[in-house]
Amino acid sequence: MVGSGDFKLLRDDGKRLDGRGPMDLREISMKVGVLKQAAGSAMVQMGKNKVIAGVYGPREVFPKFLTKPDRAIIQCRYVMAPFSGLEDHGRSGPNRRSQEISKVIKHVFENAVLVHQFPKTAINISMEVLQSDGGTRVASLNAAALAMVDAGLPVKDIITAVSVGKAGGQVIVDLSKEEDNHGQSDIPMAFSLRTGELLLYQMDGLLTKDEVDQAITMGHEAAKKVREFQEAALIEKYAGNQNSADNSMQ
């Protein structure tokens, strides 16, 4: 086996520990419209990650001094449930890490939502990680993107996120927790596939310039696969609603 440090991340046959190749994603499941009280909601599972997201608004800004006269503000809350993983996440609620991720996701959606159509209002995004296994912020971004569309809010594109990194000396996509913790690099990315924009790029670890270029290319291709699941989840809900409406009229 080949690996990083004392923790081996590749098998003798060159495959990752779970049998995947460099471009293989973990199992993905997405469902839209899972919360009745939210304007829009979604549940996303990527590997063992399980995230639920709800979008609320546009609605009154609180506290009021945050109000912007010409646009809506985006307010994000990302938290991990205390029971979500093996680590001790403490009491339920935000901590330093969750506040940082909340701020990052807020900036991503500020560049995707047509906020100027809703002046003096707030759009709230709430994301709860129910189960974690590496890549929770990209799973949360994908869930929030679906919830935003489910809420009927205008966006430039559906945000699609995926993690890329380096483990066992190899650039790979969709890192598991072991690859995230023991690999050489982890890079969460978010794309607008319609425009080709890279809306999020964070890197933990070191890569060469060629590896950075390779990671972005691989991330873009992996995001196309994730996008198929997002579109299928939306079609499942809204095609199903249309069929129900048609049947009720017969």
N, C-alpha and C positions, 0 to 999 in steps of 0.2 A: 504493500500500500504506500501511496505517496501522500504527503500532507504538509501541514504548516506546524512547525514546532513539534511538540510531543503529541498533539492531537491529530490523528490521521483523517483527512477529509476526502481522500480518493481511495477507491478500492484498487486491488492489483490489476483489474482489467481496465482501469482508467475512468470508470463510472463513479459518480458521486455516491455517497453512502446509502442514499435511498434508491439507487439504480438509475437516476436521471443522467442525461447528457447535459452539456453546457447550456443548450438553448431550451431545455425542457422545463415547462412550468409544473408546479404542483397542481393537484386537483382543485378546480375552481367551481364554486356554486354561487349564484347571485339571485336575489329575489327582491322585487320592488313592491312597495305599498304594504309594509309590515306593521306600521303604527297608525292607529285610527285617529289619534289626536294631533298628529303632525300634518303640515301642509304637504310634505313629501317625505318618504322614508325608504330605506333599503337595508337588506342584510347581505353581507358578503363573507364568503368563506374562501380563503386562499391557503391551501394546505390545512394546517390545524388552526390557523387564525380564524377567528369569528368576530365580526364587527357589525354593530347595528348603528345606523345613522338616521337622524331626523332633521328636517329643515322646517323652520317656523318663520312666518312673515311673508311679505314685508309688514312690519308692525311698528308701534311706537318705540322710540329709542329710550333705553334706560341704562345708565343715568342720562338725563336730558342734555347735559353739557357736551356729550359726544356727538350730538346731532350735526349732520352736514346739510347745509341748505340746498346744495345742488345734486346730491346723490345719496344713495343708501350706504350705510356702513355694514360691513360683514363682521359678525361676531362668532368666533369658533370656540368650541369646548371639546377637547380630546381628553379622555380619561381611560385608565385601565382599571377594570374591576379588581378588587383585592384577590379574588379567586382565579384570575385569568391565566396565571402561569406559576411556575415553580418558585420564582422569586417572591420575596415579600414586598408587595406594593403598598403596604401600609393601609391606612384608612381610606375609604372611598372618597374620591375627590381629586382635584388637581395638585400636582407637585411640580418641581422645577422642570423635569423632563416633559411632562404633559403640557406645561405652559409654553415651552419652547416649540413643541410640535403644533400646538394650537395656533401659535403666531405664524408659523411657516404655512400651515394650511390656509389660514386667513389671507395671506398674501397671494397664494395661488388663486383663490377664488375671486379676489379683487381684480385679477387680470382676466377672468373668464366670464363673470356675471355682468350684464348690462346695468350697472348700478345707477347710472344717471337717469334711468326711467322711473326711479322710485326715490325722489328727493325726500329728505327729512324722515327717513324710515331706517329700520334695522332688519337685516336678514340674519337669522340665527341658525348656526349649524352645530348640532350636538352629535358627538361620536363616542360610543362606548365599546371598548375592547372587552369582549366576554371571554375570549380565549386567545392566548398569544403564542406564536411559534416563529418569530422572526419575520420582519416586514410588516409590522402593524400599521405604520404610518401610510404605506402605499395601499394597504387594504382599506384603511379608513378613508383615504382620498377617493378610492373607487366607489365606496359606499356613499360618501357625501355627494359625489358627482351624480350618481343615480338618483339620490333623494332630491337634489336640486332640480333635475329634469322632471321627476315625479311631482314636484310642487308647482310645475308649470312656469317657473321663472326663466326669463330669457337668458341664454348663455351663448357665447361665441362658439363653443364646442363642448362636447362631453369630455371632461378631463379623464385621462387614462394614465394610471401610475403603475410602476413596476420597479423592483429592486434589481440592481446589477452589482457585481462585486468580483473579488478575486479570492479563491480558496484553493489550496493545494497547488499554487502556482498557475492556476487556470482561471480565465475570465468566464464567469457564469451568470445566469439570470435567476431571479426568484430565489434568493438565499433562504435556506432553512435557519433555524436558531443556532445550530452547531456551526454552520458556515458563517453566520453573522458574528458569532462570538469568537471563533477561533481562526477565521480567515484573515487575509491580508488587507482587505478593503471591502467596504459596503457603501453603495451609492443609491439612495432613493431618487427616482426620477418621475416626473409627471409631464405628459405631453398633451398638446393639442394636435391630434393627428390630421385634422382638416387643414390647419395652417402650417404644420410642421414645427411649431414653436416648442421649445423646451421650457416648461413653466417652473420646474423644480429640479435642482441639481445640488445635492449635498454629498460630500465625500468624507468618509471616515477611513483613514489609512492612506497608503501611498500607491500610486500607479505611475508608470511611465507615460509619456505623451502618446505613444502608439496604443498603449492599453486604454487610455482615456478615450481615444477615438474609437477603438474597438468596442468599449463599453457602451458608448452612446449609440453606435450602430446596432448593437445587440439589443439594447434597451428599446429602441424604436421598433425593431421587429417583434420583440416580445410584447410590447404594448398593443400591437395590431391583434395579437391573439387574445389579449385581455379584453380589448374593445369588442370582439365578437360575443363574449359573454355578457357584456354590458348591454349591447343591442338586443341580444336574445331575451334578457330579463325584461327590458322595456316592452318588447313585442309580446312577450308572454302575458304581461298584465293588460296592455291596452288592446291587443287583438282579442284577448279573452273577454274584456269588458264590452267590446263592440259586438262580439258574437252573442253575449248575454242580452244586450239591448235588442239585437235583431230578433232573437228568439222570443222576447217578451212582446214584440210588436206583431208577431204572427198569430 
